[in-house]
Amino acid sequence: MIPINKPQIDENEREEILKVLDEGILTSASFSGGKRVQDFERLLANFLHVKHAIAVNSGTAALHSSILAAGIKEGDEILIPSFTFVATANSVACTGAKPVFVDIEKDTYTINPQSLKNKVSKKTRAIIPVHLYGHPAKMDEILDFARKYSLLVIEDACQSLGSSYDGKQTGSLGEMGCFSMYASKVLTSGEGGAITTNSDEFAEKLRMIRNHGMVEGYDTRILGFNMRLPEISAAIAKTQMKKLESMLYKRTTNAKKLQELLRNKIDNHEIVLPQENQRVKYNWYLYTVAFNNLRNRVKKLLNDNGIGATIYYDPPVHQTPYYSKFDSGDLKMTEWASKSVLSLPVHPSLSENDLNFIALKVEEAIKS
Ligand SMILES: Cc1ncc(COP(=O)(O)O)c(C=O)c1O
């Protein structure tokens, strides 16, 4: 079996977890968080070149707390893609604000900046670009648009740790960046998340929100929740940070190899390969291709051969039962993508044989 993703856990994580258990301090409800939470935050902030990182217990909590910290409330609107994991939309909806869906571009599966102007209104307060599959969204155009309309930009970088745009890390480009450390992600703590920001004000609010709005004990100053990251999770995350560069390097090597194999084996008309350009660097969280007609056939043959080829996301959020009640208008490219994409494994545990086997099976499915 070749899974779509695989956590990279070794002796170092095991040792760190045992140290936490031996010390017996499993979490901290202090404003700054536990020792390992703080270590992880420092490592993440340094990696991304941002002033603050605030660890929380999921990517969803990262998004939810950012929206609260931004002061967004019932009646406000936030522009988001529908082609994303539903957590992006749920984090908006649970604050009472309205998610307004915008279409995506074919080459990156991320927000089409042109479609923002069709959906912006007097109620719009923010944009949440999602760097889907690790592909950075067109941040220069999105940031220009946001400035023009005085909107905040909260990046959903849950899938894009290590991806960059014009040399800057995703998650460091908007007012806040949100990361997930869910088990499948390039860096994991099982469950976990983080928000990054250069704003002292947002950082302070986010630290309060993750801990019931408290600063010095029972002094709830703003609305908050329990979004704290436990020390065992922080110990895993902190250890993973130390090998992040090498894990990203392995993913990149695997993705380039698979790209080369598929390009050589398969006619361009049959398959849309990931499009790279000078301005972006992918973390290769997922290697996602698209087929105009053959997607389901390729997926079946790969799955039958033990390859965890996976479809993310069909249906798109606006076509799920809960979100169908929102008026979403025309989202042509989103609907095309949801019927066409297929993600293939390129995680660091793959061997050259695995990559050859994946490419061979894609070729076989197309030619059968
Ligand atoms: C694009 C996107 N946004 C948000 C999330 C939510 O993160 P989590 O599962 O850690 O809550 C995920 C995680 O899968 C995601 O992929």
PDBQT file of the ligand as one rigid body, heavy atoms in Angstrom, charges set to zero:
ROOT
HETATM    1  C1  LIG A 401      -7.353  24.109   3.500  1.00  0.00    +0.000 C 
HETATM    2  C2  LIG A 401      -7.606  23.680   4.914  1.00  0.00    +0.000 A 
HETATM    3  N1  LIG A 401      -8.155  24.549   5.768  1.00  0.00    +0.000 NA
HETATM    4  C3  LIG A 401      -8.382  24.230   7.048  1.00  0.00    +0.000 A 
HETATM    5  C4  LIG A 401      -8.072  22.985   7.552  1.00  0.00    +0.000 A 
HETATM    6  C5  LIG A 401      -8.400  22.645   8.956  1.00  0.00    +0.000 C 
HETATM    7  O1  LIG A 401      -7.342  22.152   9.677  1.00  0.00    +0.000 OA
HETATM    8  P1  LIG A 401      -7.574  21.075  10.862  1.00  0.00    +0.000 P 
HETATM    9  O2  LIG A 401      -8.008  19.797  10.252  1.00  0.00    +0.000 OA
HETATM   10  O3  LIG A 401      -6.242  20.998  11.521  1.00  0.00    +0.000 OA
HETATM   11  O4  LIG A 401      -8.619  21.649  11.765  1.00  0.00    +0.000 OA
HETATM   12  C6  LIG A 401      -7.483  22.038   6.704  1.00  0.00    +0.000 A 
HETATM   13  C7  LIG A 401      -7.094  20.710   7.215  1.00  0.00    +0.000 C 
HETATM   14  O5  LIG A 401      -7.300  19.672   6.745  1.00  0.00    +0.000 OA
HETATM   15  C8  LIG A 401      -7.262  22.386   5.343  1.00  0.00    +0.000 A 
HETATM   16  O6  LIG A 401      -6.725  21.501   4.503  1.00  0.00    +0.000 OA
ENDROOT
TORSDOF 0
